[in-house]
């Protein structure tokens, strides 16, 4: 039997916060090492279910609106607690992994919105990629400012070869936080497809979900895709093997595909590599 996950007195997992994001939010290195995803500002009772957008081994995705806002994509996870993996390799909990991943991404998004971030253009090791992640933290930004001040004063000449200034964030679908639904509130396709996955504890009557911007199907924008792929490589996000259904218009829409260098329990150096968008989407130019 899988032990219950660490939680607060209200049984909420440690990687989830009840707080709704309000500026300014912390960008300290500790918030990267122990990421926490904030609660979504939308209330479950305001939801309008539009259509099922897909399902997989981790959960089911619906296209929805909250009141007059949207559309959004809501990924509802099958498992509200860790569950055993095939082969007895220990418990797995996609909810936890994805919440931590998108919490880190959103912290990076806010950091870039504040000021340009200086990172290494072509990290060759996971340690260098981790250093790039650190550059987004308050400590990393303070270090860079001090370094630039010393260069201006002429007290110290430090080479900046191989560095780049990142002044905008890639067009990655925004995460709006986590939300929770009672099992009976979720449309019937969820119950149907849930039976096709690993057995779940139906006695648990609540399901966690993550809310994202909705991305419709469409042609691949290679430049948008390449900007995302380069960013994932430079900041130490290994990627699971490509699945067409997890990308739309050249934008990643399933963040369970990312394995952050910040978490040694899930990071895979074998999957951390440079990726060419044209090759990934089979769009290589034909010879003249």
Secondary structure, 3 states (H helix, E strand, C coil): CCCCCCECCCCCECCEECCCCCCCCCCCHHHHHCCCEEECCCCHHHEEEEEEEEECCCEEEEEEEECCEEEEEEEEECCCCCEECCCCCCEECHHHHHHHHHHHHHHHHHHHHHCCEEEECCCCCHHHHHHHHHHCCHHHHHHHHHHHHHHHHCCCCCCCCCEEEECCCCCCCCEEEEEEEEHHHCCHHHHHHHCCCCCCCCCCCEEEEEEEECCCCCCCCHHHHHHHHHHHHHCCEEECCCCHHHEECCEECCHHHEEECCCCCCCCHHHCCCCCHHHHCCCCCCCC
